[in-house]
Each structure stands twice: as C-alpha cells, then as structure tokens.
Amino acid sequence: MPPVEKSQSAGTATAQVKTPENVKAAQVTKAEAAKAVKREVPVVDKDGKPNGETKAIKVAEEEVLAWAVRDNVVTVVTVDGQKLVGEL
C-alpha cells in the first residue's frame, strides 16, 4: 500500500504513487503491439487437413482491437476476439 499523506488544505488523505520505472510501456503503439505477438495456426497437409502441428504467424496492425502492457509483457485483443500475449 502506498504511503499516505494528509493534505493540509482539505484535511483529506492522498496517496503518493510511484510512477513506473518502465515508461516505455505507456508509449507502445498499435504497430509495436502487433509486432510483439504471434498467432498460432494449424499446419495443413496437401489435402487441406490439419496435421497436428502449429506455426506462428505475424499479426497485422489492422487486426489489433486493443492492447495493454504490463512490465515487458504485451497483451493484444484482435478484432476477431483472440487474446494473444507476447514480450517486448
């Protein structure tokens, strides 16, 4: 819990919150968030059936609906509802 100081003017308590040391988290753009994550898709054989393997493909900036950054981990929600996680 952050330390609490008493305000002299109103007599109310206000919390002193330290700003995060990793300010880069607040400056991540949509394009950077898209670059940080990959989507896993099934690999298909010649008949068009999945063979049980997966491969990672890039996520386009246009596919990103929203993103959040905590420490060096970025979480992206795509327009089709997938939640993808990657590192910066």
trRosetta pair geometry for C-beta under 8 A, 3 or more apart (Angstrom, degrees):
i j d omega theta_ij theta_ji phi_ij phi_ji
2 15 4.6 87 83 -174 125 105
2 16 5.6 -158 165 70 119 58
2 17 5.3 -74 -88 -89 164 59
2 18 7.4 -172 -116 -5 115 77
3 15 7.5 140 80 -150 38 64
3 16 5.5 -9 70 44 87 111
4 13 4.7 5 -180 -172 120 116
4 14 7.1 150 -155 72 71 31
4 15 5.7 -43 -100 -96 74 63
4 16 7.6 -175 -98 6 25 80
5 13 7.2 150 77 -151 33 66
5 14 6.0 -26 66 63 84 83
5 16 6.3 56 -4 -33 110 109
6 11 6.9 -10 -179 -153 103 42
6 12 7.5 171 -152 92 64 20
6 13 5.8 -44 -99 -95 60 65
6 14 8.0 127 -125 18 15 75
7 10 5.1 15 99 45 127 85
7 11 6.7 -63 77 -7 80 11
7 12 5.3 3 35 59 118 68
7 13 7.3 -168 -2 -96 85 13
7 14 5.4 68 -50 -9 107 115
8 11 7.7 17 -161 -69 19 51
19 23 7.4 20 149 -87 113 95
20 23 6.6 157 89 -74 87 50
20 25 6.6 -24 104 37 150 131
20 26 7.9 149 56 -28 123 107
22 25 5.1 65 119 -17 102 107
22 71 6.4 92 35 -141 161 41
22 72 7.2 -115 -153 -61 157 71
23 26 5.9 -47 -173 31 60 109
23 27 6.8 43 138 -10 77 112
24 27 5.6 -74 -152 47 41 106
24 28 7.0 66 152 -54 72 83
24 88 7.3 164 125 141 125 159
25 28 6.4 -28 -160 -14 34 112
25 69 4.0 -169 -157 113 86 122
25 70 7.0 64 -148 -96 142 16
25 71 7.2 41 -82 -5 137 3
25 72 7.9 -112 -82 -85 99 37
26 69 7.6 -139 -58 63 30 125
28 32 4.9 -129 -161 89 78 127
28 33 5.6 93 149 -60 116 88
28 36 8.0 -22 -157 -15 132 144
28 67 7.0 -102 112 117 122 131
28 69 5.1 117 13 -43 145 147
28 74 6.5 -161 175 -105 165 126
28 88 7.0 -104 -100 -99 129 134
29 32 4.7 97 52 8 76 101
29 33 7.0 -136 97 -5 40 87
30 33 5.7 -54 -149 36 30 112
30 34 6.4 32 152 -20 64 105
30 61 5.5 86 127 -158 101 96
30 64 5.3 169 -166 85 94 142
30 67 6.8 159 -118 10 58 131
31 34 5.7 -53 -149 35 32 112
31 35 6.5 32 152 -20 64 105
31 61 4.8 -21 -98 -99 68 128
32 35 5.6 -52 -148 35 33 113
32 36 6.5 36 154 -26 64 107
32 74 8.0 -157 124 -97 84 163
32 88 7.5 27 161 -125 109 102
33 36 5.8 -56 -151 29 31 114
33 37 7.1 4 162 -1 64 107
33 64 5.9 109 95 -137 115 152
33 67 3.8 -20 -156 -135 158 171
33 69 7.6 -120 -100 -60 102 102
33 74 5.2 -162 -133 178 78 139
33 76 5.3 141 157 -88 106 112
34 37 6.8 -77 -153 43 29 92
34 58 7.6 55 155 174 91 87
34 59 4.8 -135 -159 98 80 95
34 60 6.4 -29 -169 140 141 15
34 61 4.6 -124 -5 -87 162 55
34 63 7.0 117 -125 57 116 91
34 64 5.0 -108 -74 -41 98 130
34 76 6.9 113 -90 -125 48 156
35 58 7.6 -16 -121 -148 49 104
36 74 4.6 64 99 47 150 140
36 76 7.6 152 72 -33 97 124
36 86 4.0 163 142 98 79 127
36 87 6.6 -143 -169 78 105 25
36 88 5.5 -35 -115 -89 136 56
37 59 5.4 3 87 12 96 139
37 74 6.6 -118 -46 95 100 106
37 76 4.8 -124 4 21 156 132
37 84 4.1 101 179 128 140 121
37 85 6.7 144 -115 84 111 7
37 86 3.8 -154 -87 -14 59 127
38 56 3.8 27 151 -176 139 111
38 57 6.5 144 -165 62 87 26
38 58 6.5 -52 -117 -94 76 35
38 59 6.8 -162 -116 -19 26 92
38 84 7.3 -168 63 -170 29 131
38 86 6.7 108 4 -88 69 127
39 56 7.0 139 67 -154 35 60
39 57 5.4 -31 63 63 90 83
39 58 7.7 3 19 100 90 12
39 59 5.5 110 -26 -73 105 93
39 78 7.8 26 -87 -50 126 152
39 82 6.9 55 -122 121 109 160
39 84 6.2 -72 -86 -96 70 142
40 54 4.6 21 -177 166 100 137
40 55 7.4 155 -147 75 59 25
40 56 5.9 -34 -90 -93 62 65
41 54 6.4 152 75 -155 28 84
41 55 6.2 -29 63 61 80 75
41 57 5.7 1 9 5 121 120
42 50 3.9 -28 162 -124 140 120
42 51 7.7 154 173 33 95 56
42 52 7.9 21 -149 -52 103 6
42 53 7.3 116 -158 80 62 47
42 54 5.6 -56 -99 -100 43 73
43 50 6.9 101 69 -147 44 69
43 51 5.6 -44 95 42 93 103
43 53 4.3 -12 32 83 125 99
43 54 6.4 -166 -14 -105 85 17
43 55 5.4 82 -68 -16 100 105
44 47 7.9 -124 170 72 95 54
44 48 5.4 -3 173 -153 135 33
44 49 6.2 143 -151 68 87 20
44 50 5.6 -58 -96 -86 68 45
44 51 6.8 137 -140 -12 21 87
45 48 7.4 -59 69 5 61 17
45 49 5.7 -13 38 60 101 76
45 50 7.8 94 -4 179 81 6
45 51 4.9 100 -47 -61 99 114
59 63 5.3 -117 -175 72 87 133
59 64 6.8 91 141 -61 119 88
59 76 6.7 137 110 110 165 156
59 78 6.7 -121 -151 -92 126 118
59 84 6.5 180 -55 58 153 166
60 63 4.8 100 63 -4 80 104
60 64 7.9 -139 99 -15 50 82
61 64 5.9 -48 -162 15 42 114
62 79 7.9 -34 142 -11 65 137
63 78 4.8 -17 158 -146 95 104
63 79 5.7 -122 -158 13 51 98
63 80 7.5 -32 -157 4 97 94
64 67 6.0 -14 -170 -41 122 111
64 76 5.5 -70 -126 -161 98 115
64 77 7.7 92 -159 72 61 48
64 78 6.4 -64 -100 -110 36 58
64 79 7.6 30 65 -31 8 83
65 77 5.0 -58 63 104 108 89
65 78 6.0 95 -3 171 98 15
65 79 4.8 140 -61 -79 104 56
66 76 7.5 165 89 -154 46 50
66 77 4.7 9 56 48 88 110
67 74 6.0 0 -174 -176 113 101
67 75 6.6 163 -154 85 62 51
67 76 4.7 -16 -102 -104 96 70
67 77 7.2 -160 -74 20 48 68
68 74 7.3 163 83 -153 40 57
68 75 5.0 -8 58 56 89 100
69 72 7.9 -18 -170 -138 98 17
69 73 7.1 157 -153 82 57 46
69 74 5.0 -22 -99 -100 81 76
69 75 7.7 -173 -79 20 34 69
69 88 7.1 30 -138 -39 121 133
70 73 5.5 -18 68 63 79 97
70 75 7.6 17 11 -4 99 108
72 87 5.4 29 133 -159 99 88
72 88 4.8 -124 -164 44 77 96
73 85 6.4 -4 -176 -169 102 101
73 86 7.5 162 -154 88 60 31
73 87 5.9 -41 -101 -101 57 66
73 88 7.6 -121 -65 -3 13 85
74 85 7.2 161 85 -153 50 52
74 86 5.5 -17 61 67 96 80
74 87 7.2 147 15 -117 83 14
74 88 5.8 95 -26 -53 112 90
75 83 6.6 -7 -174 -171 99 93
75 84 7.4 157 -157 82 51 45
75 85 5.3 -17 -104 -101 73 79
76 83 7.4 158 82 -155 47 46
76 84 4.8 -18 63 63 98 95
76 85 7.7 -177 21 -79 72 32
76 86 7.4 5 0 15 111 103
77 81 7.2 -23 -172 -145 93 29
77 82 7.3 166 -152 82 50 43
77 83 5.6 -19 -99 -100 75 69
77 84 7.9 170 -84 21 26 72
78 81 6.8 -35 74 34 79 21
78 82 4.5 12 31 50 118 90
78 83 8.0 -142 9 -68 78 26
78 84 6.8 52 -30 -3 105 113
